Amino acid sequence: VKKWKEHVPELGMFTGFRKNKIANPKDPAYLSRYILEACYGIIIHFWSVPFSFLIMLLDIKMYSGNSNLWLTVLLPVAIVNAILIVLPAFILKYNLPKLVRLYEISNKKGEQ
């Protein structure tokens, strides 16, 4: 993950800020919001994987055996989509323990 994570584009801004860099690593409120964004991202990305395959059920002709659309188009697109969805989730899972540790350290410093 460490080698290729910089090549995956960051497009999500669920809570309203960019995550390319930690802007204020000593502010517990900022880190809490950053962790919340990461958790939302992990959940949304992993839940999107099954839905990328469920779209194949919309091919009505598939049920009568008259369509190869699901095999020639829908299945390959669903597989590629699932792979592309999982990559950012792996990056978020990779970074989350570090963010939590940074948050704990900043909270301890704030209490003193």
C-alpha positions in Angstrom: 0.0 0.0 0.0 2.8 2.4 0.9 4.3 2.2 -2.6 1.2 2.9 -4.7 -1.1 4.9 -2.4 0.1 8.2 -3.8 -1.1 7.2 -7.3 -4.7 6.7 -6.4 -6.7 9.9 -6.8 -8.5 11.4 -3.7 -11.9 12.5 -4.6 -14.0 12.2 -1.5 -14.9 15.2 0.7 -17.8 13.8 2.8 -17.1 16.1 5.7 -15.9 19.0 3.7 -12.2 19.0 3.5 -9.3 17.5 1.5 -7.3 14.6 2.9 -4.2 14.7 0.8 -2.2 16.1 3.7 -2.9 16.5 7.4 -3.2 20.2 7.7 -3.0 20.5 11.5 -1.6 17.3 13.0 -1.7 18.7 16.6 -5.3 19.7 16.7 -7.5 16.9 18.2 -10.7 18.3 16.7 -9.2 18.3 13.2 -7.8 14.7 13.7 -11.2 13.5 15.0 -12.8 14.9 11.9 -10.1 13.3 9.7 -10.7 9.9 11.4 -14.4 10.3 10.9 -13.9 10.9 7.2 -11.6 7.9 6.9 -14.2 5.6 8.7 -17.0 6.9 6.4 -14.7 6.2 3.4 -13.9 2.7 4.5 -17.5 1.8 5.1 -18.8 3.3 1.8 -16.1 1.8 -0.3 -16.5 -1.7 1.1 -20.3 -1.5 0.8 -20.0 -0.4 -2.8 -18.3 -3.6 -3.9 -21.4 -5.8 -3.7 -23.5 -3.1 -5.3 -21.2 -3.1 -8.3 -22.2 -6.7 -8.9 -25.9 -6.2 -8.2 -26.2 -4.0 -11.2 -26.0 -7.1 -13.3 -29.4 -8.1 -12.1 -30.9 -5.3 -14.2 -30.3 -7.3 -17.4 -33.8 -8.8 -17.8 -32.9 -10.9 -20.8 -30.3 -12.7 -18.7 -33.1 -14.6 -16.9 -34.5 -16.1 -20.0 -31.0 -17.1 -21.3 -31.2 -14.8 -24.3 -28.5 -12.3 -23.3 -24.8 -12.5 -23.1 -24.5 -8.9 -21.9 -23.9 -9.8 -18.3 -21.0 -12.0 -19.3 -19.4 -9.8 -21.9 -19.9 -6.4 -20.4 -21.5 -6.3 -17.0 -19.3 -8.8 -15.2 -16.0 -7.4 -16.4 -17.1 -3.8 -15.6 -18.3 -5.0 -12.2 -14.9 -6.6 -11.5 -12.9 -3.6 -12.6 -15.2 -1.3 -10.6 -14.8 -3.5 -7.5 -11.0 -3.4 -7.8 -11.0 0.4 -8.2 -13.4 0.8 -5.3 -11.3 -1.3 -2.9 -8.0 0.4 -3.6 -8.9 3.7 -1.7 -10.4 1.5 1.1 -7.1 -0.3 1.6 -5.3 3.1 1.7 -7.7 4.4 4.4 -7.3 1.1 6.4 -3.6 1.5 6.1 -3.6 5.1 7.4 -6.3 4.8 10.1 -4.1 3.3 12.9 -1.5 6.0 12.4 -4.2 8.7 12.6 -5.7 7.2 15.7 -2.3 7.1 17.4 -1.6 10.7 16.4 -5.1 11.6 17.8 -4.3 9.9 21.1 -0.9 11.7 21.4 -2.5 15.1 20.6 -5.2 14.4 23.2 -2.6 13.6 25.9 -0.7 16.7 25.1 -3.9 18.8 25.2 -4.8 17.4 28.7 -1.4 18.4 30.2 
